[in-house]
């Protein structure tokens, strides 16, 4: 399922607050799992879905500026904690340009989607925006494209 992130959707999203995403620095991030229509995927400590960006080919994020407004990074102040079926050995961090630590899983920087409003929402799934596609992340650290992945 590939969906383009339209200019209209981007404009509408700009007016939405980032509050509630848990992306603010100042806490040690928790990554856990949730089971939904896409299978078992990664979420933060509040149950908000986490995504990978296919443009990120290394541990370093390529999502800055307007991209990071719509896809806020999952930030942490220290080593992230694993819960649920999350594998602690796959959790790590990468330093962003501003010096903040972004959580990684199997080397993929993790992000939220601004249009996800409540725990378990996956409205960013399959979106094509900012030069590549976005997917929720399975417990194996790979993208989940379909419910059978």
N, C-alpha and C positions, 0 to 999 in steps of 0.2 A: 504494500500500500504506500504509494508515493504521493505526497501532497506538497504543492508549492506554497511557500509562505508568501502570500500576496501582500502588495503594498497596503491595501485596505486593512488586512488583518494586522499588519505591522503598526499602522497608524492607530488602530483601535487599542492595541496592546500597550502602546506608549502611555496611554492615560491610566493604566492599571498600576496599582502599587506593588512594590516588591515585598511588602510586609507579609509574613507568614511563610515565606519560602525557606527560611532557615539558612539563607546564604550569607548572613552577616558574620563577620569575623568575631572572635572573642569567645569561642567555645570549641571544645574538642568534638569533632563530628562523629556521629554514629551512623554506620551503614548497615541496614538490615534488609530483610526480604519481605516481599508481599506476593501472594498468589492471586492472579486475576485472569481475565480473558486471554491475555498474552502468555500465560504460564507464570513461572516464578521469576521475579525480577527484583532489582535493587531499588531501595527507597532509603530516605534519610530517617533519622530518629522519630520524626513526626509522621512518617508514612508517605512523604512526597516523592514521586517518581524521579529517578535519576537516569540521565541519558548520556550516550557517547556521541561524538561528532566525528563523522567519517573523514573529515578533513585533517583531524589530528592524527598524524602518522607516527608520532613519537610521544613521549611522556609530556612534551611541552604543548600547552594550549595554543591554538591558532585563533581563538575566539576572544576578541577584544572590542572595545568601543560599542557600537550599536549592537553587534552580535551578543556581547555579554549583557546588554540591557534585556534582550529577549531570552537569552539562555544564560542566566546567572550561574557562575561556578559554585560548586560545593566547596566552601572554605572551612579550614580548621586551624586551631592554634597549636596543635600538636599531633602526635600519631593518632589517626582515626581508629575508632573502636568498631569491631565486628560484632554483629548480633544476628540471630536467626540462622539461616543457612549461608550467610556471607562467610567467605573464607578469609580469615585474617591475614594469611600469607599472601593474598593477592592485593591487599590494601596498601597504598603508599601515598606519597605526596609529590607535588611538583611546585616549584616556585614560579609565581606569575611575575610579570614585568614590574608590578608595584611592590614586590617582595612578599605578598601574601601567599599562604600555602593552599593549594587546591588539592582536593582528594583525588586519587587515581585508583583504578581497579584493573588489575592485569595490564597496567601501563596506560589505560585510557583515562584522560581527565574526565571528571564527572560534572554534569550540569543539571540544572532544573529547567523547566519551560515556564515562562511567565504566564501562559494561559491555563496552566494546571491550577485549579482553584482549591481542590480538596484532596485529601489523602487518597491515593490510588488512581487519580486522573492520569491519563496517558494521551492527552491531546497533542503532544509533540511527536508521537510515534509516526515515523515515516515521513516527517516534514522535510522538504528540500528547501533549505534556507542558508544563506551566507556561504554558498559555494559547495555544499555537500548535504547529505542526509543525516538525520538524527534518529536514534533508536534507543529504546530501553535496553538495559544490560542484564543478561542472565547471570546466574551464580557462577558460571564457568568463565565469565569475563568477556563473553562474546555478545554481539548485538542479537536481539531477538527481532526477526522480521515478521514472523507469523506465529500464531498460537502454537503451532506444532514444533517450533524451534527449541 
